[in-house]
Structures are given as C-alpha cells and as structure tokens.
C-alpha cells in the first residue's frame, strides 16, 4: 500500500526530465499514472519500467499543442482507471534568446507549448473534474517568471501567463471542486538546454546544468508533496531551486 494508491494522475512532458521523474515517484507511491509526450518510444520504455516495479501505468503519444491529443490523454486515464484525480502539466520548451534577435518562431513555439499547452490540459480535464466533483491541476512553471533576467523575456512571459491563469482558475473554484498548484523550479538537470537556439546561451545553460542544477527527482518530490495533501489543503505555489542559484 502506498500513500497515493487512490490517485490517478496524467502527466504531460513525461518522456524525460521532471515529467519522467514525477511519473516514477508518483507510481512508486501507488498512483496510477498515464503518461503523455511526443516521444512514444520513451514513454513505452518508462511504462515498462514502472510496470516491472509493480506500478500501474499507461502511455499516450501526446503533443500538448494539439487539443485532441490532450483529450485522448485524459480519456485514457478515465477509461483505464475509472477517473482522473490530477493533471500534472510538465511539458515545456525554452528556446531563449535576446529580444533583439527577433526569433519570432521561437516566441510562437514557447507560447504554443508553455501557455496553450497548459490551457489545452485545463480544457480537457476540467469537465472530468467537474463531473467527478473534484480534481487537481499541478503545473510546472519556472523561477524565470519570478526573477526576470535577460534572454528570458518571452519564456518568462509564458510562465507568468500560466501563473495568472492558475490563480484565476483558483479564484473561480472556491466551491471546493478544483485545486491548483504552481511549482516553479530553478535550474534542474533536464533537456531544457537542448531547445535553446542561441549557441552562446545554450553553452551558459549547459554549464549551469553541469555545475549546480538539481536532480529532477527533487521537483518530483515537491509534486508528490502537493498531491498528497488532504483535499481541504491547497498548496497554491511553491518554488524550488538550488541553494546556490542567484
């Protein structure tokens, strides 16, 4: 028996990084997990790993910019396990660069994944949560939206937009049906740097990843903490960063 045996959790961005670490940790705590990401081969391998350890898991190839794909993820959770208690939105990209570079395609990509992807998740899960009488949105945001730094203007903008959306949803849901949690990590050892299109900035990000970034499981533990609270307790926002990060 685990503390999350009664939970069914869908996770986007589950093929690597924070999403994959969250899948492992929540499944290890007893939750049934339904994993979504674009890289189906990685999802299938993670499902096999979780099942081999005695956990419950399903996978659905999911591009969060496609509303229908996110609906399939939610539907799979309900069809496979009878309900959906938590949606963890972890999918995100960071092709950061100075505004003067005018990489408008990168701006559009961040808006589509980081903001619209979260909205697609809310749109897909909200009717299920309302029908059930309760549901929990846990969303990975970023400390980049708390401390604004050069090269991250658009990225931080998408993250702060998500933070605003979650707070608005929280205030619309004080009937006790919906809980929202925004978790803002600092530097975490993930594939974030792979999406950076500016070579100099990519090198800087890579150095931070190598020297002081947190293991993704540190964030996964924070997700578990938020999910494991009694229903009457809502953890609205948490920040987690390396002790040495400025």
C-alpha positions in Angstrom: 0.0 0.0 0.0 1.3 3.5 -0.9 0.1 6.9 0.1 -1.2 7.7 -3.4 -3.0 4.3 -4.0 -6.3 6.2 -4.6 -4.9 8.6 -7.1 -5.0 8.6 -10.9 -2.5 11.1 -12.4 -2.0 12.1 -16.0 1.4 13.7 -16.8 2.4 15.7 -19.9 6.1 16.0 -20.8 6.6 12.6 -19.3 9.2 11.3 -21.6 12.1 13.0 -19.8 13.2 15.3 -17.1 10.8 16.5 -14.5 7.8 14.7 -16.1 9.6 11.3 -16.2 10.9 11.7 -12.6 7.3 12.6 -11.5 5.9 9.6 -13.2 8.4 7.3 -11.4 7.9 8.9 -8.0 4.1 9.0 -8.1 3.9 5.5 -9.4 6.2 4.4 -6.7 3.9 5.9 -4.1 1.0 3.9 -5.5 -0.6 6.2 -8.0 -1.8 5.0 -11.4 -0.1 7.2 -14.0 -1.0 8.0 -17.6 2.0 9.4 -19.4 1.9 11.8 -22.3 4.6 13.2 -24.5 5.6 13.3 -28.2 8.3 10.6 -28.0 6.3 7.5 -27.8 9.3 5.1 -27.7 10.5 6.8 -24.5 7.0 6.7 -23.0 6.7 3.0 -23.7 10.1 2.3 -22.1 9.0 4.2 -19.0 5.7 2.4 -18.8 7.6 -1.0 -19.0 9.9 0.2 -16.2 7.1 1.2 -13.9 5.1 -1.9 -14.5 8.2 -4.1 -13.9 8.4 -2.4 -10.5 4.8 -3.3 -9.7 3.3 0.1 -10.7 0.3 0.9 -12.8 1.0 2.9 -16.0 -0.3 3.7 -19.5 1.1 5.8 -22.3 -0.5 8.0 -24.9 1.6 9.9 -27.5 0.6 13.5 -26.8 1.5 16.8 -28.4 0.2 19.4 -26.0 -0.3 21.9 -28.8 -3.0 19.6 -30.2 -6.2 19.8 -28.1 -7.5 16.5 -29.4 -4.3 14.7 -28.3 -4.7 16.1 -24.7 -8.3 15.0 -24.7 -7.1 11.5 -25.6 -4.7 11.5 -22.7 -7.4 12.5 -20.3 -9.9 10.0 -21.8 -7.3 7.2 -21.5 -7.0 7.9 -17.8 -10.7 7.6 -17.3 -11.1 4.6 -19.5 -8.2 2.7 -18.0 -8.5 3.6 -14.3 -12.1 4.9 -13.9 -11.2 8.5 -13.1 -8.6 11.3 -13.2 -7.6 13.0 -10.0 -4.6 15.0 -11.0 -3.2 16.5 -14.2 0.5 17.4 -14.0 1.4 19.7 -16.9 5.1 19.4 -17.2 5.6 19.8 -21.0 7.6 22.9 -21.8 10.3 24.3 -24.0 12.8 27.2 -23.7 14.4 28.4 -27.0 15.5 31.6 -25.2 17.4 34.4 -26.8 17.7 38.2 -26.6 14.6 40.1 -27.8 16.8 41.8 -30.3 17.4 38.5 -32.1 13.8 38.6 -33.1 13.4 34.9 -33.2 9.6 35.1 -33.6 9.3 31.4 -34.5 10.8 30.6 -31.1 8.4 33.0 -29.4 5.4 31.3 -31.1 6.7 27.9 -30.1 7.0 28.9 -26.5 3.5 30.4 -26.5 2.1 27.3 -28.1 3.7 24.8 -25.8 4.2 26.6 -22.5 0.9 28.5 -22.4 -1.6 27.0 -24.9 -0.4 23.5 -24.0 -1.4 24.2 -20.4 -4.7 25.7 -21.5 -5.4 22.6 -23.6 -4.9 20.5 -20.5 -7.2 22.6 -18.4 -9.8 22.4 -21.2 -9.5 18.7 -21.5 -9.6 17.9 -17.7 -11.9 20.5 -16.3 -15.2 18.8 -17.5 -14.0 15.5 -16.0 -13.0 17.2 -12.7 -16.4 18.9 -12.5 -18.3 15.7 -13.2 -16.3 13.9 -10.5 -16.8 16.7 -8.0 -13.0 17.3 -7.6 -9.7 17.5 -9.5 -6.2 19.0 -9.1 -4.1 20.9 -11.7 -0.4 20.7 -10.8 1.6 22.8 -13.3 5.4 23.2 -13.7 6.0 26.9 -14.1 9.5 28.4 -13.5 11.5 30.8 -11.3 12.3 32.6 -14.6 8.9 34.2 -14.1 9.8 35.3 -10.5 13.2 36.8 -11.3 13.2 38.3 -14.8 16.6 38.1 -16.5 18.0 39.0 -19.9 17.3 36.5 -22.8 14.2 35.0 -20.9 11.7 37.7 -21.6 9.3 35.7 -23.7 9.9 32.4 -21.8 9.2 34.2 -18.5 6.2 35.8 -20.1 4.6 32.5 -20.9 5.3 31.2 -17.5 3.8 34.2 -15.8 0.8 33.9 -18.0 0.3 30.4 -16.8 0.7 31.6 -13.2 -2.0 34.1 -13.8 -4.3 31.6 -15.4 -3.9 29.2 -12.4 -4.7 31.9 -9.9 -7.7 33.0 -11.9 -8.9 29.4 -12.0 -8.3 29.0 -8.3 -10.5 32.0 -7.6 -13.2 30.7 -9.8 -13.1 27.4 -8.0 -13.6 28.2 -4.3 -16.6 25.9 -4.2 -14.0 23.2 -3.3 -14.1 21.4 -6.7 -10.8 22.4 -8.2 -7.3 22.8 -6.7 -4.4 24.4 -8.5 -0.7 24.2 -7.7 2.0 26.1 -9.5 5.5 24.7 -8.9 8.4 26.9 -10.0 11.8 25.2 -10.4 15.1 26.9 -10.9 17.9 25.1 -12.6 17.1 21.4 -12.9 19.2 18.8 -14.8 16.9 18.3 -17.8 16.9 18.6 -21.6 15.9 22.3 -21.3 19.1 23.5 -22.9 18.6 21.3 -26.0 15.8 23.7 -27.2 17.9 26.9 -26.8 18.7 28.2 -30.3 21.3 30.8 -29.4 24.7 29.0 -29.2 26.2 31.2 -26.5 23.2 31.0 -24.3 23.0 27.2 -24.8 26.6 26.9 -23.5 25.7 29.0 -20.5 22.7 26.9 -19.7 24.7 23.8 -20.2 27.3 24.9 -17.7 24.7 25.6 -15.1 23.2 22.1 -15.7 26.6 20.5 -15.1 27.7 22.5 -12.1 24.8 23.1 -9.8 21.4 22.0 -11.2 19.0 19.9 -9.2 18.2 16.3 -10.0 14.6 16.2 -11.5 13.5 14.0 -8.6 13.8 17.0 -6.3 11.0 18.6 -8.2 9.1 15.3 -8.4 9.2 15.1 -4.5 7.6 18.6 -4.5 4.8 17.4 -6.8 4.2 14.4 -4.6 4.0 16.7 -1.5 1.3 18.8 -3.2 -0.7 15.8 -4.4 -0.5 14.0 -1.1 -2.2 16.8 0.9 -5.7 16.3 2.3 -8.4 17.6 -0.1 -9.1 20.6 2.2 -5.5 21.7 1.9 -4.5 23.5 -1.3 -0.8 24.2 -2.0 -1.1 27.2 -4.3 2.5 27.9 -5.2 6.0 26.5 -4.4 9.4 27.5 -5.6 12.3 25.0 -5.6 15.8 26.0 -6.7 19.4 25.0 -6.0 20.7 26.6 -2.8 23.5 28.3 -4.7 21.3 29.7 -7.5 21.2 33.5 -7.6 
